[in-house]
Amino acid sequence: MLLFCVCILSFSLLTTFPVVSASVSSSFRDCSHFFYMQTPPAEIKGTSLKRICQKYADELRYATLYDSSRRLPLYSAYIFKKSDGMKRMDTPWMFEPQLVSVGDSGNMRALALTDDNPPLVEDSQAVLEDYTDAVEYRRGPLNPDLHQSEPNDKSSTYTLTNVVPLLTNFLESTWNPYLDVIRRRLNNFCHGKSFIVTGVTISGATIKRDKRDRLAIPEHLWLAYCCPRFDRNSPYEVRFMFPSYGGYALNEQTDQEMVEVPLKTLENFLKSQIDTDGDLTIFYKGCVSENPFKKKRDLTNGT
């Protein structure tokens, strides 16, 4: 009878939670294809960093570098395809059980809508209650659903291991409009897929709950994209923004404008803001343009 009950309980758990899973390890080996040339950003240091291959509906969706001591993702890397900019409104927020136990099966689970979360979950990552009294902040995904084209790709972004606390005014007036600018730019002028990495710098400030530090608050948000194949007849005002470009802004309540800069300028800025072992590199060799005309000429010459 006991074995039968255990089987029934296991089946009910499997049918209650969405089929979402991820793998946590010391490398991005299983999801390196989300990085340009399968090379993650180099030289970012930390003592409690977890590399998560986010998986949803039996498919890997994106990669996240997660700082479990600060309960904050430092960046998420994903592939951008043409997107309609629509959001999912029916996906529950989820957590990553493998941050609690390495031996877990990897299936992400929906967070409880009450404060009834196991202590080990709260110790390793953010939970919904962390945002309850933080009335000035909202959950801001680093890999946003509006940059994804397929419904399951959109749903996979609703995990708190992909979310940082952003001031409401900054999110609505600065960050979300910038994400839409990038979406339209890549939709219009990038041929094929783009590689995007979105991340944060740390301010030192935290969100507290029950007089305890719970979440690190980002000081800056930044984004960089790499589009190896792009429209060489694009308008002058955007032509210099390919194959790669980036931007950053302060996560502050007052109106903040995005600062759009070349990739190397962004890397130099981030090097001054975060803990690195050397030159910070977001994309392998700075994202190399794929020139179809050169390839065609080389084939004609027999080289």
C-alpha positions as CSV (number, residue, x, y, z in Angstrom):
1,M,0.0,0.0,0.0
2,L,2.8,2.4,0.9
3,L,4.5,1.8,-2.5
4,F,1.2,2.4,-4.3
5,C,0.8,5.7,-2.5
6,V,4.3,6.8,-3.3
7,C,3.7,6.0,-7.0
8,I,0.4,8.0,-7.0
9,L,2.1,11.0,-5.3
10,S,5.0,10.9,-7.9
11,F,2.5,10.8,-10.8
12,S,0.5,13.7,-9.4
13,L,3.7,15.8,-9.0
14,L,4.7,15.1,-12.6
15,T,1.3,16.1,-13.9
16,T,1.0,19.2,-11.7
17,F,4.1,21.0,-12.8
18,P,5.0,22.1,-16.4
19,V,7.5,20.1,-18.3
20,V,10.4,22.5,-17.7
21,S,13.9,21.5,-16.8
22,A,17.4,22.8,-16.7
23,S,20.9,21.5,-15.9
24,V,23.3,23.2,-13.5
25,S,27.0,22.6,-13.7
26,S,30.5,24.2,-13.7
27,S,30.4,24.8,-17.5
28,F,27.9,25.6,-20.3
29,R,29.0,22.5,-22.3
30,D,25.4,21.3,-22.9
31,C,24.1,24.7,-24.0
32,S,27.2,26.4,-25.6
33,H,25.3,26.8,-28.9
34,F,23.5,29.9,-27.3
35,F,26.8,31.7,-27.4
36,Y,28.5,33.1,-30.6
37,M,31.0,30.5,-31.7
38,Q,30.0,28.4,-28.7
39,T,32.2,30.7,-26.5
40,P,30.7,32.2,-23.3
41,P,31.7,35.7,-22.1
42,A,35.2,35.5,-20.6
43,E,36.8,36.6,-17.4
44,I,33.7,37.1,-15.2
45,K,34.6,36.0,-11.6
46,G,32.6,35.0,-8.6
47,T,32.6,32.5,-5.7
48,S,29.1,31.2,-6.0
49,L,28.5,31.1,-9.8
50,K,26.2,28.5,-11.2
51,R,25.9,27.8,-15.0
52,I,22.4,26.9,-15.9
53,C,21.2,25.4,-19.2
54,Q,17.6,26.4,-19.1
55,K,15.4,23.7,-20.6
56,Y,11.6,23.8,-21.3
57,A,9.4,21.2,-22.9
58,D,12.4,18.9,-23.4
59,E,14.4,21.5,-25.3
60,L,17.2,23.7,-24.2
61,R,16.2,27.4,-24.5
62,Y,19.0,29.6,-23.2
63,A,21.9,29.8,-20.8
64,T,22.2,31.8,-17.5
65,L,25.2,32.6,-15.3
66,Y,23.6,32.7,-11.8
67,D,25.1,34.1,-8.6
68,S,23.5,32.0,-5.9
69,S,25.0,34.1,-3.0
70,R,23.3,37.2,-4.3
71,R,20.3,35.3,-5.7
72,L,20.7,37.1,-9.0
73,P,21.5,36.1,-12.6
74,L,24.6,38.0,-13.8
75,Y,23.7,37.4,-17.5
76,S,21.5,35.3,-19.7
77,A,22.5,34.4,-23.3
78,Y,20.0,33.5,-26.0
79,I,19.4,33.4,-29.7
80,F,17.1,36.0,-31.2
81,K,15.0,35.2,-34.2
82,K,12.3,37.3,-35.8
83,S,9.9,38.2,-33.0
84,D,6.4,39.6,-32.8
85,G,7.1,41.3,-29.5
86,M,4.1,39.7,-27.8
87,K,4.2,38.6,-24.2
88,R,2.9,35.5,-22.5
89,M,0.3,36.1,-19.8
90,D,-0.5,32.6,-18.8
91,T,2.8,31.2,-17.6
92,P,3.5,30.7,-13.8
93,W,6.7,31.9,-12.3
94,M,9.1,29.0,-11.7
95,F,12.2,28.1,-9.7
96,E,15.3,25.9,-10.3
97,P,15.4,22.8,-8.0
98,Q,18.9,21.9,-9.1
99,L,20.2,24.9,-7.2
100,V,18.8,23.2,-4.1
101,S,20.1,19.7,-4.9
102,V,22.6,18.7,-7.6
103,G,21.0,15.3,-7.8
104,D,17.6,16.6,-8.8
105,S,16.1,15.5,-12.0
106,G,16.3,19.1,-13.4
107,N,12.5,19.7,-13.9
108,M,11.8,23.3,-13.0
109,R,8.7,23.8,-10.8
110,A,6.1,26.4,-10.4
111,L,6.6,28.6,-7.3
112,A,4.1,28.5,-4.6
113,L,1.6,31.4,-4.6
114,T,1.9,31.6,-0.8
115,D,5.0,31.9,1.4
116,D,5.1,28.1,1.8
117,N,8.5,27.6,0.1
118,P,11.0,25.1,1.4
119,P,13.9,26.7,3.3
120,L,16.5,25.3,0.9
121,V,14.8,26.9,-2.0
122,E,14.8,30.3,-0.3
123,D,18.5,29.9,0.6
124,S,19.6,29.3,-3.0
125,Q,17.5,31.6,-5.1
126,A,14.8,34.3,-5.2
127,V,11.1,33.5,-4.5
128,L,8.0,35.6,-5.2
129,E,7.8,36.8,-1.6
130,D,11.0,38.7,-2.0
131,Y,9.1,41.1,-4.2
132,T,6.0,41.4,-2.0
133,D,7.2,44.4,0.0
134,A,9.6,45.8,-2.5
135,V,6.9,48.0,-4.0
136,E,9.4,50.1,-6.1
137,Y,10.7,47.1,-7.9
138,R,9.4,44.7,-10.5
139,R,10.7,41.5,-12.0
140,G,12.7,42.1,-15.1
141,P,13.7,39.1,-17.2
142,L,17.2,39.2,-18.8
143,N,16.0,37.0,-21.6
144,P,12.7,38.7,-22.3
145,D,9.7,36.9,-23.8
146,L,9.2,39.7,-26.3
147,H,12.6,38.7,-27.9
148,Q,11.3,35.1,-28.4
149,S,9.2,33.9,-31.4
150,E,7.8,30.6,-30.3
151,P,5.3,30.2,-27.4
152,N,7.5,27.7,-25.6
153,D,10.5,29.9,-25.9
154,K,8.5,32.7,-24.4
155,S,7.2,30.6,-21.5
156,S,10.8,29.4,-20.7
157,T,11.7,33.0,-19.7
158,Y,9.4,32.9,-16.7
159,T,11.9,31.6,-14.1
160,L,13.3,33.7,-11.3
161,T,16.8,32.5,-12.2
162,N,16.3,34.7,-15.3
163,V,15.0,37.7,-13.4
164,V,16.5,40.8,-11.7
165,P,14.7,43.5,-9.6
166,L,14.3,46.7,-11.6
167,L,12.8,50.0,-10.6
168,T,9.4,50.2,-12.1
169,N,10.0,53.6,-13.8
170,F,13.3,52.4,-15.3
171,L,11.7,49.1,-16.5
172,E,8.7,50.9,-18.2
173,S,10.3,54.1,-19.4
174,T,13.8,53.0,-20.4
175,W,14.5,49.3,-20.5
176,N,11.3,47.9,-22.2
177,P,11.3,50.5,-24.9
178,Y,15.0,49.8,-25.6
179,L,14.3,46.0,-25.9
180,D,11.7,46.9,-28.5
181,V,14.1,49.0,-30.4
182,I,16.6,46.1,-30.5
183,R,13.8,43.8,-31.6
184,R,12.8,46.0,-34.5
185,R,16.4,46.6,-35.5
186,L,17.2,42.9,-35.6
187,N,13.9,42.0,-37.3
188,N,14.6,44.5,-40.1
189,F,18.3,44.2,-40.7
190,C,19.7,40.9,-39.4
191,H,19.6,37.9,-41.7
192,G,19.4,34.7,-39.8
193,K,19.9,34.4,-36.1
194,S,21.5,36.9,-33.7
195,F,23.3,36.1,-30.4
196,I,22.3,38.3,-27.5
197,V,23.8,38.5,-24.0
198,T,22.0,40.6,-21.4
199,G,23.4,41.2,-17.9
200,V,23.9,43.4,-14.9
201,T,26.4,45.1,-12.7
202,I,26.0,45.0,-9.0
203,S,25.3,48.1,-6.9
204,G,25.9,46.7,-3.4
205,A,22.3,47.6,-2.4
206,T,19.9,44.8,-1.5
207,I,16.2,44.0,-1.1
208,K,15.5,42.9,2.4
209,R,12.8,40.6,3.8
210,D,12.4,39.9,7.5
211,K,15.4,42.1,8.1
212,R,17.6,39.8,6.0
213,D,19.4,40.7,2.7
214,R,17.6,38.7,0.0
215,L,18.3,40.0,-3.5
216,A,21.2,42.1,-4.9
217,I,19.9,45.1,-6.8
218,P,21.6,45.8,-10.2
219,E,23.3,49.1,-10.7
220,H,23.3,48.8,-14.5
221,L,21.6,46.7,-17.0
222,W,23.5,46.0,-20.3
223,L,22.8,44.2,-23.5
224,A,25.0,43.2,-26.5
225,Y,24.1,41.5,-29.7
226,C,26.0,39.8,-32.4
227,C,24.5,39.5,-35.9
228,P,27.1,37.9,-38.2
229,R,24.9,38.2,-41.3
230,F,23.2,41.5,-41.8
231,D,21.7,43.8,-44.5
232,R,24.6,45.7,-46.0
233,N,22.2,48.1,-47.6
234,S,20.6,49.2,-44.3
235,P,20.1,52.9,-43.6
236,Y,23.2,54.9,-42.6
237,E,21.9,55.5,-39.1
238,V,22.0,51.8,-38.2
239,R,24.6,50.4,-40.6
240,F,27.5,51.1,-38.1
241,M,25.6,49.1,-35.5
242,F,26.4,45.8,-37.2
243,P,27.6,43.1,-36.9
244,S,27.7,44.0,-33.1
245,Y,26.6,46.7,-30.8
246,G,25.6,47.2,-27.2
247,G,24.0,49.4,-24.6
248,Y,23.7,50.1,-20.9
249,A,21.8,52.2,-18.4
250,L,21.5,53.0,-14.7
251,N,18.8,51.2,-12.8
252,E,17.5,54.4,-11.2
253,Q,14.1,55.9,-10.5
254,T,14.7,59.1,-12.4
255,D,14.5,59.1,-16.2
256,Q,17.6,57.3,-17.5
257,E,18.5,57.0,-21.2
258,M,20.1,54.0,-22.7
259,V,23.7,54.6,-23.8
260,E,24.3,52.7,-27.0
261,V,28.0,52.1,-27.7
262,P,30.2,49.8,-29.9
263,L,30.9,46.4,-28.4
264,K,34.5,47.2,-27.3
265,T,33.3,50.3,-25.5
266,L,30.7,48.3,-23.6
267,E,33.3,45.7,-22.7
268,N,35.7,48.4,-21.4
269,F,32.9,49.9,-19.4
270,L,31.9,46.6,-17.8
271,K,35.5,45.8,-17.0
272,S,35.5,48.9,-14.8
273,Q,32.3,47.8,-13.1
274,I,32.6,44.1,-12.4
275,D,35.1,41.7,-11.0
276,T,37.2,40.2,-13.9
277,D,40.4,38.3,-14.3
278,G,41.5,40.2,-17.3
279,D,40.0,41.7,-20.5
280,L,36.3,41.0,-20.5
281,T,35.1,39.6,-23.8
282,I,31.4,39.2,-24.6
283,F,31.6,37.7,-28.1
284,Y,34.4,35.6,-29.6
285,K,36.8,37.9,-31.5
286,G,34.2,40.7,-31.2
287,C,31.7,39.0,-33.5
288,V,33.0,38.5,-37.0
289,S,31.0,39.7,-39.9
290,E,30.1,37.0,-42.4
291,N,30.6,38.6,-45.9
292,P,28.7,36.5,-48.5
293,F,30.3,38.4,-51.3
294,K,33.8,37.5,-50.1
295,K,32.8,33.8,-49.9
296,K,31.4,33.9,-53.4
297,R,34.6,35.5,-54.7
298,D,36.8,33.0,-53.0
299,L,34.8,30.1,-54.6
300,T,35.1,31.7,-58.0
301,N,38.9,32.0,-57.6
302,G,39.1,28.4,-56.4
303,T,40.4,29.4,-52.9
